[in-house]
Amino acid sequence: MKKTDKKKLEEFIRVDHAGERGAIKIYEGQLLALSTIVNDKKLKELIEEMKVHEKEHCDFFENEISRRKIKPTKLLPLWDLLGVGLGFGSTILGKKAAMLCTASVEEVIDKHYENQINQLENDEKNLKNKIIKFRSDEIHHKNIAYEQGASKEGFYSLLDKVIKVGSKIAINISEKI
């Protein structure tokens, strides 16, 4: 039976932990805007519901970090700050921008998780199954975002590109540091 490379496995868990925590921070930023500046009760409820899934994902990876004695990324404080800022900023731009933020991040995560699923061997069946489930949740969030008005037209096309590039940079850095 082929085994998953230990270094690669550590990178997967470290970056997934950072990513799920980042998603929570984005939603916290959106909820902060929705609690202070923007009044949209339905959007607030929707984001709170999606945040519950991200918390479940993050808790799993926090347990894996602890159980396997993997160091989390050293940049968690920076990612936390940037996540809250992205969530807050996208939400004060309006519902369409807030939902695009979710859709853009989830599109990057969908491909990221798909790549990991394809690299995990049978010795990591539990991890692989969790990532498959989490990917499904992320695709569901992306679909909700588009149903709620996410758009890539005009200015939103630029916002989509900025969010995706930022997400990919955070992934690449978090795998290593």
N, CA, C and O of each residue as an XYZ file, in Angstrom:
708
protein
N       0.853     -1.188      0.000
C       0.000      0.000      0.000
C       0.895      1.245      0.000
O       1.830      1.369      0.790
N       0.572      2.148     -0.906
C       1.308      3.397     -1.001
C       0.944      4.311      0.159
O      -0.214      4.383      0.572
N       1.960      5.016      0.683
C       1.727      5.938      1.800
C       1.861      7.375      1.321
O       2.658      7.687      0.436
N       1.052      8.247      1.934
C       1.120      9.673      1.636
C       2.409     10.239      2.226
O       2.737      9.969      3.382
N       3.123     11.005      1.451
C       4.362     11.639      1.894
C       4.102     12.491      3.137
O       3.193     13.321      3.144
N       4.906     12.285      4.194
C       4.710     12.972      5.482
C       4.780     14.494      5.347
O       3.954     15.204      5.919
N       5.756     14.992      4.599
C       5.904     16.448      4.426
C       4.684     17.030      3.712
O       4.158     18.070      4.109
N       4.248     16.357      2.673
C       3.077     16.802      1.917
C       1.838     16.792      2.821
O       1.020     17.711      2.773
N       1.710     15.758      3.636
C       0.583     15.634      4.559
C       0.575     16.799      5.557
O      -0.474     17.387      5.822
N       1.732     17.121      6.100
C       1.835     18.257      7.026
C       1.442     19.562      6.344
O       0.755     20.395      6.936
N       1.879     19.738      5.098
C       1.518     20.944      4.352
C       0.007     21.015      4.131
O      -0.600     22.075      4.286
N      -0.597     19.879      3.768
C      -2.048     19.833      3.547
C      -2.798     20.272      4.801
O      -3.694     21.114      4.737
N      -2.427     19.698      5.927
C      -3.150     19.975      7.167
C      -2.900     21.411      7.625
O      -3.825     22.089      8.072
N      -1.663     21.875      7.519
C      -1.344     23.249      7.916
C      -2.134     24.260      7.072
O      -2.739     25.183      7.617
N      -2.127     24.089      5.767
C      -2.808     25.056      4.902
C      -4.320     24.947      5.028
O      -5.014     25.962      4.960
N      -4.843     23.749      5.207
C      -6.295     23.604      5.351
C      -6.776     24.216      6.660
O      -7.849     24.817      6.715
N      -5.987     24.064      7.699
C      -6.314     24.704      8.973
C      -6.347     26.216      8.794
O      -7.297     26.876      9.218
N      -5.311     26.763      8.166
C      -5.248     28.214      7.946
C      -6.410     28.683      7.077
O      -7.002     29.729      7.343
N      -6.737     27.918      6.046
C      -7.817     28.293      5.146
C      -9.175     28.290      5.807
O      -9.972     29.206      5.605
N      -9.443     27.265      6.599
C     -10.737     27.199      7.272
C     -10.849     28.282      8.340
O     -11.915     28.865      8.537
N      -9.752     28.540      9.016
C      -9.765     29.644      9.979
C      -9.952     30.975      9.248
O     -10.664     31.858      9.727
N      -9.311     31.112      8.094
C      -9.476     32.318      7.285
C     -10.921     32.517      6.858
O     -11.425     33.640      6.860
N     -11.585     31.428      6.493
C     -12.996     31.516      6.099
C     -13.848     32.016      7.263
O     -14.742     32.843      7.079
N     -13.564     31.512      8.451
C     -14.291     31.977      9.644
C     -14.074     33.477      9.820
O     -15.019     34.216     10.093
N     -12.827     33.926      9.664
C     -12.521     35.352      9.840
C     -13.208     36.213      8.775
O     -13.668     37.315      9.074
N     -13.278     35.718      7.543
C     -14.003     36.460      6.503
C     -15.466     36.612      6.910
O     -16.034     37.701      6.828
N     -16.068     35.511      7.349
C     -17.469     35.580      7.775
C     -17.632     36.471      9.010
O     -18.635     37.173      9.137
N     -16.656     36.448      9.917
C     -16.732     37.346     11.077
C     -16.690     38.809     10.638
O     -17.404     39.644     11.194
N     -15.860     39.123      9.646
C     -15.810     40.477      9.112
C     -17.127     40.865      8.457
O     -17.601     41.990      8.617
N     -17.710     39.934      7.721
C     -19.005     40.210      7.098
C     -20.080     40.420      8.164
O     -20.909     41.323      8.047
N     -20.062     39.603      9.178
C     -21.051     39.734     10.249
C     -20.862     41.039     11.022
O     -21.838     41.646     11.464
N     -19.620     41.469     11.186
C     -19.355     42.753     11.841
C     -19.981     43.891     11.029
O     -20.632     44.772     11.590
N     -19.784     43.868      9.725
C     -20.385     44.901      8.869
C     -21.904     44.831      8.934
O     -22.576     45.862      8.963
N     -22.442     43.623      8.957
C     -23.898     43.444      8.998
C     -24.494     43.802     10.354
O     -25.697     44.039     10.462
N     -23.664     43.842     11.379
C     -24.136     44.205     12.724
C     -23.956     45.690     13.014
O     -24.513     46.202     13.986
N     -23.181     46.389     12.178
C     -22.877     47.791     12.486
C     -23.283     48.774     11.393
O     -23.812     49.844     11.693
N     -23.045     48.428     10.139
C     -23.225     49.397      9.052
C     -24.323     48.984      8.080
O     -25.162     49.799      7.696
N     -24.312     47.734      7.691
C     -25.236     47.226      6.672
C     -26.386     46.506      7.364
O     -26.170     45.694      8.264
N     -27.599     46.807      6.941
C     -28.769     46.173      7.552
C     -29.385     45.188      6.561
O     -30.147     45.581      5.677
N     -29.050     43.907      6.712
C     -29.618     42.863      5.865
C     -29.719     41.599      6.708
O     -28.795     40.787      6.756
N     -30.847     41.454      7.363
C     -31.058     40.355      8.311
C     -30.936     38.984      7.629
O     -30.349     38.060      8.191
N     -31.490     38.858      6.421
C     -31.440     37.560      5.720
C     -30.008     37.190      5.346
O     -29.610     36.033      5.475
N     -29.236     38.168      4.884
C     -27.840     37.901      4.550
C     -27.063     37.517      5.805
O     -26.225     36.615      5.766
N     -27.332     38.187      6.899
C     -26.674     37.882      8.169
C     -26.960     36.441      8.588
O     -26.048     35.728      9.006
N     -28.211     36.008      8.481
C     -28.575     34.630      8.843
C     -27.880     33.624      7.937
O     -27.416     32.581      8.398
N     -27.809     33.938      6.653
C     -27.162     33.053      5.688
C     -25.672     32.899      5.997
O     -25.136     31.791      5.975
N     -25.016     34.011      6.282
C     -23.581     33.973      6.593
C     -23.333     33.243      7.908
O     -22.369     32.487      8.026
N     -24.188     33.464      8.887
C     -24.038     32.741     10.156
C     -24.140     31.231      9.934
O     -23.412     30.460     10.558
N     -25.037     30.812      9.051
C     -25.204     29.384      8.752
C     -23.957     28.817      8.065
O     -23.501     27.727      8.413
N     -23.407     29.547      7.097
C     -22.205     29.062      6.414
C     -21.012     29.039      7.370
O     -20.149     28.166      7.269
N     -20.965     29.983      8.281
C     -19.864     30.042      9.249
C     -19.845     28.787     10.131
O     -18.775     28.334     10.538
N     -21.008     28.232     10.423
C     -21.089     27.002     11.229
C     -20.318     25.872     10.534
O     -19.597     25.122     11.192
N     -20.465     25.748      9.212
C     -19.737     24.708      8.474
C     -18.232     24.951      8.562
O     -17.455     24.020      8.775
N     -17.833     26.207      8.395
C     -16.403     26.522      8.444
C     -15.825     26.212      9.819
O     -14.678     25.778      9.928
N     -16.598     26.427     10.849
C     -16.164     26.122     12.222
C     -15.946     24.611     12.368
O     -14.963     24.174     12.966
N     -16.863     23.831     11.821
C     -16.711     22.370     11.855
C     -15.418     21.960     11.147
O     -14.665     21.127     11.652
N     -15.168     22.541      9.990
C     -13.957     22.228      9.229
C     -12.706     22.625     10.012
O     -11.756     21.850     10.119
N     -12.720     23.830     10.550
C     -11.566     24.339     11.292
C     -11.287     23.482     12.527
O     -10.135     23.163     12.823
N     -12.341     23.114     13.240
C     -12.167     22.267     14.425
C     -11.493     20.948     14.059
O     -10.614     20.479     14.781
N     -11.900     20.353     12.946
C     -11.283     19.103     12.508
C      -9.785     19.308     12.285
O      -8.969     18.522     12.769
N      -9.423     20.368     11.551
C      -8.003     20.582     11.252
C      -7.217     21.009     12.487
O      -6.033     20.688     12.597
N      -7.845     21.722     13.416
C      -7.158     22.034     14.679
C      -6.834     20.748     15.432
O      -5.749     20.612     15.997
N      -7.767     19.814     15.440
C      -7.512     18.529     16.093
C      -6.394     17.768     15.387
O      -5.558     17.148     16.044
N      -6.372     17.809     14.065
C      -5.316     17.130     13.304
C      -3.951     17.758     13.587
O      -2.959     17.045     13.736
N      -3.899     19.075     13.660
C      -2.646     19.790     13.969
C      -2.122     19.327     15.333
O      -0.938     19.031     15.492
N      -3.022     19.273     16.299
C      -2.643     18.870     17.649
C      -2.255     17.388     17.694
O      -1.207     17.033     18.232
N      -3.084     16.552     17.141
C      -2.877     15.099     17.180
C      -1.586     14.680     16.478
O      -0.880     13.784     16.941
N      -1.290     15.329     15.371
C      -0.123     14.953     14.574
C       1.112     15.803     14.892
O       2.180     15.615     14.310
N       0.938     16.747     15.834
C       2.041     17.624     16.250
C       2.631     18.386     15.049
O       3.839     18.377     14.812
N       1.736     19.041     14.310
C       2.125     19.854     13.154
C       2.068     21.312     13.576
O       1.128     21.736     14.249
N       3.070     22.071     13.181
C       3.060     23.499     13.509
C       2.109     24.220     12.561
O       2.204     24.063     11.344
N       1.180     25.022     13.124
C       0.327     25.827     12.236
C       1.160     26.891     11.545
O       2.288     27.169     11.951
N       0.600     27.483     10.502
C       1.332     28.540      9.819
C       1.641     29.676     10.790
O       0.826     30.016     11.648
N       2.813     30.247     10.645
C       3.225     31.357     11.508
C       2.469     32.635     11.175
O       2.517     33.606     11.931
N       1.769     32.636     10.040
C       1.092     33.843      9.585
C      -0.387     33.901      9.977
O      -1.127     34.732      9.451
N      -0.825     33.034     10.889
C      -2.237     33.060     11.304
C      -2.711     34.447     11.735
O      -3.798     34.862     11.333
N      -1.930     35.184     12.545
C      -2.415     36.524     12.938
C      -2.632     37.453     11.739
O      -3.595     38.220     11.717
N      -1.753     37.389     10.754
C      -1.918     38.205      9.553
C      -3.132     37.752      8.759
O      -3.923     38.576      8.300
N      -3.279     36.439      8.597
C      -4.437     35.927      7.852
C      -5.739     36.307      8.556
O      -6.732     36.629      7.905
N      -5.727     36.269      9.890
C      -6.924     36.661     10.652
C      -7.315     38.101     10.330
O      -8.474     38.400     10.043
N      -6.335     38.970     10.385
C      -6.576     40.397     10.133
C      -7.067     40.622      8.700
O      -8.044     41.337      8.476
N      -6.386     40.008      7.741
C      -6.769     40.171      6.341
C      -8.152     39.565      6.066
O      -8.925     40.113      5.280
N      -8.456     38.444      6.710
C      -9.767     37.813      6.530
C     -10.896     38.699      7.033
O     -11.894     38.888      6.339
N     -10.746     39.238      8.226
C     -11.766     40.137      8.774
C     -11.909     41.370      7.876
O     -13.022     41.816      7.598
N     -10.780     41.911      7.431
C     -10.817     43.081      6.554
C     -11.506     42.791      5.228
O     -12.300     43.598      4.746
N     -11.206     41.647      4.644
C     -11.840     41.267      3.384
C     -13.343     41.086      3.564
O     -14.135     41.559      2.749
N     -13.727     40.403      4.628
C     -15.152     40.192      4.881
C     -15.888     41.502      5.122
O     -16.958     41.735      4.558
N     -15.320     42.344      5.950
C     -15.936     43.630      6.268
C     -16.021     44.504      5.019
O     -17.072     45.056      4.694
N     -14.886     44.614      4.329
C     -14.826     45.468      3.147
C     -15.769     45.022      2.042
O     -16.443     45.849      1.428
N     -15.821     43.728      1.787
C     -16.707     43.250      0.719
C     -18.166     43.500      1.069
O     -18.980     43.776      0.187
N     -18.497     43.405      2.340
C     -19.896     43.574      2.752
C     -20.341     45.032      2.708
O     -21.492     45.315      2.372
N     -19.460     45.947      3.038
C     -19.879     47.353      2.951
C     -20.009     47.802      1.494
O     -20.618     48.835      1.217
N     -19.436     47.027      0.559
C     -19.638     47.314     -0.866
C     -21.012     46.839     -1.350
O     -21.462     47.212     -2.433
N     -21.668     46.013     -0.534
C     -23.003     45.548     -0.891
C     -23.105     44.034     -0.936
O     -22.102     43.321     -0.903
N     -24.330     43.567     -1.010
C     -24.612     42.129     -0.986
C     -23.921     41.401     -2.141
O     -23.371     40.316     -1.956
N     -23.953     42.001     -3.327
C     -23.344     41.358     -4.496
C     -21.848     41.126     -4.261
O     -21.326     40.061     -4.590
N     -21.165     42.113     -3.697
C     -19.728     41.990     -3.413
C     -19.476     40.983     -2.295
O     -18.528     40.201     -2.364
N     -20.318     41.000     -1.270
C     -20.168     40.045     -0.163
C     -20.311     38.615     -0.668
O     -19.544     37.730     -0.288
N     -21.300     38.401     -1.525
C     -21.524     37.058     -2.064
C     -20.432     36.672     -3.062
O     -20.064     35.501     -3.156
N     -19.910     37.652     -3.808
C     -18.799     37.361     -4.705
C     -17.567     36.945     -3.902
O     -16.822     36.058     -4.319
N     -17.357     37.574     -2.770
C     -16.238     37.208     -1.904
C     -16.319     35.723     -1.561
O     -15.331     34.997     -1.676
N     -17.489     35.282     -1.143
C     -17.683     33.866     -0.825
C     -17.447     33.008     -2.066
O     -16.708     32.025     -2.006
N     -18.067     33.369     -3.188
C     -17.944     32.562     -4.405
C     -16.487     32.467     -4.864
O     -16.024     31.386     -5.229
N     -15.774     33.572     -4.849
C     -14.390     33.595     -5.326
C     -13.485     32.728     -4.460
O     -12.690     31.939     -4.972
N     -13.611     32.878     -3.151
C     -12.801     32.064     -2.234
C     -13.145     30.589     -2.412
O     -12.251     29.748     -2.496
N     -14.430     30.275     -2.469
C     -14.842     28.869     -2.574
C     -14.404     28.233     -3.895
O     -14.130     27.033     -3.938
N     -14.336     29.017     -4.969
C     -13.853     28.462     -6.236
C     -12.385     28.063     -6.124
O     -11.977     27.036     -6.668
N     -11.598     28.862     -5.429
C     -10.184     28.519     -5.217
C     -10.084     27.281     -4.323
O      -9.292     26.379     -4.595
N     -10.882     27.239     -3.263
C     -10.826     26.121     -2.321
C     -11.307     24.826     -2.968
O     -10.767     23.756     -2.688
N     -12.308     24.915     -3.822
C     -12.793     23.735     -4.549
C     -11.636     23.070     -5.288
O     -11.425     21.865     -5.150
N     -10.895     23.834     -6.059
C      -9.755     23.287     -6.823
C      -8.640     22.811     -5.884
O      -8.011     21.780     -6.123
N      -8.409     23.572     -4.822
C      -7.377     23.219     -3.838
C      -7.690     21.862     -3.199
O      -6.829     20.985     -3.131
N      -8.922     21.704     -2.737
C      -9.311     20.429     -2.121
C      -9.306     19.291     -3.133
O      -8.900     18.176     -2.806
N      -9.750     19.556     -4.351
C      -9.739     18.518     -5.385
C      -8.309     18.019     -5.610
O      -8.082     16.816     -5.735
N      -7.358     18.936     -5.661
C      -5.952     18.588     -5.835
C      -5.463     17.710     -4.671
O      -4.765     16.719     -4.884
N      -5.835     18.083     -3.451
C      -5.420     17.281     -2.293
C      -6.047     15.890     -2.325
O      -5.369     14.897     -2.061
N      -7.318     15.815     -2.643
C      -8.020     14.528     -2.706
C      -7.304     13.595     -3.680
O      -7.150     12.404     -3.412
N      -6.871     14.145     -4.803
C      -6.187     13.338     -5.821
C      -4.799     12.888     -5.386
O      -4.261     11.931     -5.944
N      -4.209     13.560     -4.402
C      -2.864     13.198     -3.944
C      -2.854     12.312     -2.702
O      -1.849     11.657     -2.424
N      -3.946     12.282     -1.957
C      -3.975     11.479     -0.734
C      -4.095      9.992     -1.068
O      -4.891      9.585     -1.916
N      -3.291      9.208     -0.384
C      -3.299      7.760     -0.583
C      -4.283      7.107      0.400
O      -4.860      7.772      1.260
N      -4.455      5.803      0.248
C      -5.417      5.063      1.083
C      -5.049      5.018      2.555
O      -5.907      4.739      3.392
N      -3.782      5.288      2.891
C      -3.387      5.298      4.299
C      -3.990      6.491      5.039
O      -3.953      6.540      6.269
N      -4.541      7.446      4.302
C      -5.160      8.636      4.903
C      -6.641      8.725      4.523
O      -7.147      9.784      4.153
N      -7.314      7.577      4.626
C      -8.719      7.485      4.211
C      -9.626      8.438      4.993
O     -10.492      9.083      4.402
N      -9.439      8.536      6.307
C     -10.275      9.425      7.118
C     -10.082     10.882      6.700
O     -11.056     11.614      6.519
N      -8.830     11.300      6.549
C      -8.542     12.664      6.127
C      -9.140     12.927      4.746
O      -9.768     13.961      4.520
N      -8.942     11.997      3.839
C      -9.461     12.142      2.479
C     -10.983     12.277      2.491
O     -11.536     13.131      1.799
N     -11.661     11.439      3.274
C     -13.127     11.504      3.356
C     -13.605     12.833      3.939
O     -14.611     13.386      3.494
N     -12.883     13.339      4.931
C     -13.243     14.644      5.509
C     -13.082     15.749      4.471
O     -13.945     16.617      4.340
N     -11.981     15.713      3.742
C     -11.743     16.746      2.733
C     -12.795     16.651      1.627
O     -13.239     17.675      1.110
N     -13.191     15.451      1.267
C     -14.268     15.280      0.274
C     -15.554     15.917      0.787
O     -16.245     16.612      0.041
N     -15.877     15.684      2.058
C     -17.088     16.267      2.643
C     -16.973     17.789      2.713
O     -17.917     18.501      2.372
N     -15.818     18.288      3.154
C     -15.627     19.731      3.281
C     -15.685     20.396      1.904
O     -16.231     21.491      1.767
N     -15.125     19.741      0.889
C     -15.191     20.285     -0.471
C     -16.649     20.412     -0.909
O     -17.039     21.403     -1.525
N     -17.429     19.416     -0.589
C     -18.857     19.460     -0.924
C     -19.538     20.650     -0.239
O     -20.352     21.336     -0.856
N     -19.211     20.892      1.026
C     -19.761     22.050      1.745
C     -19.349     23.349      1.062
O     -20.163     24.261      0.921
N     -18.085     23.438      0.635
C     -17.581     24.662      0.013
C     -18.264     24.910     -1.337
O     -18.587     26.049     -1.674
N     -18.477     23.855     -2.092
C     -19.202     23.987     -3.370
C     -20.625     24.463     -3.106
O     -21.160     25.284     -3.851
N     -21.229     23.948     -2.050
C     -22.578     24.383     -1.665
C     -22.583     25.876     -1.324
O     -23.496     26.597     -1.728
N     -21.582     26.343     -0.590
C     -21.477     27.766     -0.251
C     -21.339     28.609     -1.527
O     -21.968     29.659     -1.659
N     -20.508     28.135     -2.460
C     -20.325     28.853     -3.730
C     -21.660     28.962     -4.466
O     -22.010     30.027     -4.975
N     -22.395     27.868     -4.517
C     -23.686     27.873     -5.213
C     -24.676     28.822     -4.545
O     -25.421     29.528     -5.224
N     -24.682     28.837     -3.228
C     -25.549     29.777     -2.490
C     -25.171     31.213     -2.853
O     -26.041     32.053     -3.086
N     -23.871     31.484     -2.899
C     -23.406     32.842     -3.204
C     -23.918     33.299     -4.572
O     -24.366     34.435     -4.723
N     -23.850     32.418     -5.556
C     -24.351     32.800     -6.889
C     -25.878     32.944     -6.881
O     -26.419     33.838     -7.531
N     -26.562     32.075     -6.153
C     -28.025     32.198     -6.039
C     -28.415     33.519     -5.381
O     -29.478     34.071     -5.663
N     -27.544     34.023     -4.497
C     -27.815     35.262     -3.766
C     -27.306     36.510     -4.478
O     -27.360     37.604     -3.916
N     -26.813     36.363     -5.706
C     -26.476     37.548     -6.490
C     -25.013     37.806     -6.780
O     -24.683     38.846     -7.350
N     -24.118     36.892     -6.406
C     -22.704     37.088     -6.750
C     -22.592     37.275     -8.255
O     -23.270     36.599     -9.029
N     -21.730     38.199     -8.661
C     -21.576     38.510    -10.079
C     -20.119     38.827    -10.360
O     -19.399     39.324     -9.494
N     -19.688     38.530    -11.595
C     -18.323     38.856    -12.016
C     -18.350     39.912    -13.117
O     -17.384     40.055    -13.867
N     -19.431     40.636    -13.211
C     -19.560     41.661    -14.253
C     -18.956     42.982    -13.781
O     -19.018     43.330    -12.602
N     -18.373     43.704    -14.731
C     -17.839     45.037    -14.441
C     -16.774     45.024    -13.356
O     -15.837     44.227    -13.397
N     -16.931     45.919    -12.382
C     -16.007     46.056    -11.253
C     -15.825     44.720    -10.529
O     -14.743     44.424    -10.022
N     -16.877     43.927    -10.485
C     -16.828     42.664     -9.746
C     -15.823     41.680    -10.351
O     -15.304     40.810     -9.652
N     -15.553     41.820    -11.643
C     -14.546     40.983    -12.287
C     -13.167     41.234    -11.670
O     -12.405     40.299    -11.427
N     -12.864     42.495    -11.425
C     -11.598     42.858    -10.789
C     -11.547     42.353     -9.346
O     -10.535     41.805     -8.912
N     -12.629     42.539     -8.617
C     -12.692     42.064     -7.230
C     -12.489     40.551     -7.171
O     -11.780     40.052     -6.298
N     -13.111     39.823     -8.097
C     -12.953     38.371     -8.175
C     -11.484     38.000     -8.353
O     -10.978     37.112     -7.667
N     -10.810     38.668     -9.261
C      -9.395     38.358     -9.530
C      -8.513     38.663     -8.311
O      -7.625     37.879     -7.975
N      -8.755     39.786     -7.661
C      -7.968     40.166     -6.480
C      -8.154     39.132     -5.370
O      -7.181     38.698     -4.755
N      -9.388     38.741     -5.118
C      -9.670     37.761     -4.058
C      -9.021     36.419     -4.387
O      -8.434     35.783     -3.511
N      -9.122     35.991     -5.630
C      -8.550     34.692     -6.016
C      -7.025     34.703     -5.936
O      -6.423     33.748     -5.445
N      -6.406     35.770     -6.413
C      -4.941     35.850     -6.344
C      -4.500     35.868     -4.880
O      -3.560     35.167     -4.504
N      -5.171     36.659     -4.064
C      -4.840     36.705     -2.640
C      -4.998     35.350     -1.971
O      -4.160     34.951     -1.162
N      -6.067     34.643     -2.306
C      -6.304     33.313     -1.726
C      -5.205     32.337     -2.135
O      -4.718     31.567     -1.308
N      -4.820     32.367     -3.395
C      -3.775     31.456     -3.880
C      -2.425     31.769     -3.236
O      -1.664     30.861     -2.900
N      -2.138     33.047     -3.070
C      -0.883     33.432     -2.399
C      -0.892     32.933     -0.953
O       0.100     32.379     -0.480
N      -2.007     33.130     -0.255
C      -2.111     32.668      1.137
C      -1.931     31.151      1.224
O      -1.282     30.653      2.144
N      -2.501     30.424      0.272
C      -2.350     28.964      0.250
C      -0.880     28.590      0.083
O      -0.355     27.779      0.846
N      -0.220     29.173     -0.901
C       1.172     28.825     -1.175
C       2.090     29.146     -0.002
O       2.992     28.370      0.313
N       1.868     30.267      0.634
C       2.690     30.645      1.781
C       2.401     29.750      2.990
O       3.321     29.297      3.672
N       1.125     29.504      3.243
C       0.735     28.728      4.433
C       1.186     27.279      4.366
O       1.400     26.654      5.405
N       1.334     26.739      3.181
C       1.842     25.372      3.065
C       3.264     25.270      3.620
O       3.638     24.261      4.217
N       4.037     26.315      3.418
C       5.474     26.251      3.720
C       5.874     26.872      5.063
O       6.792     26.391      5.728
N       5.173     27.949      5.454
C       5.604     28.693      6.644
C       4.624     28.500      7.782
O       4.820     29.049      8.866
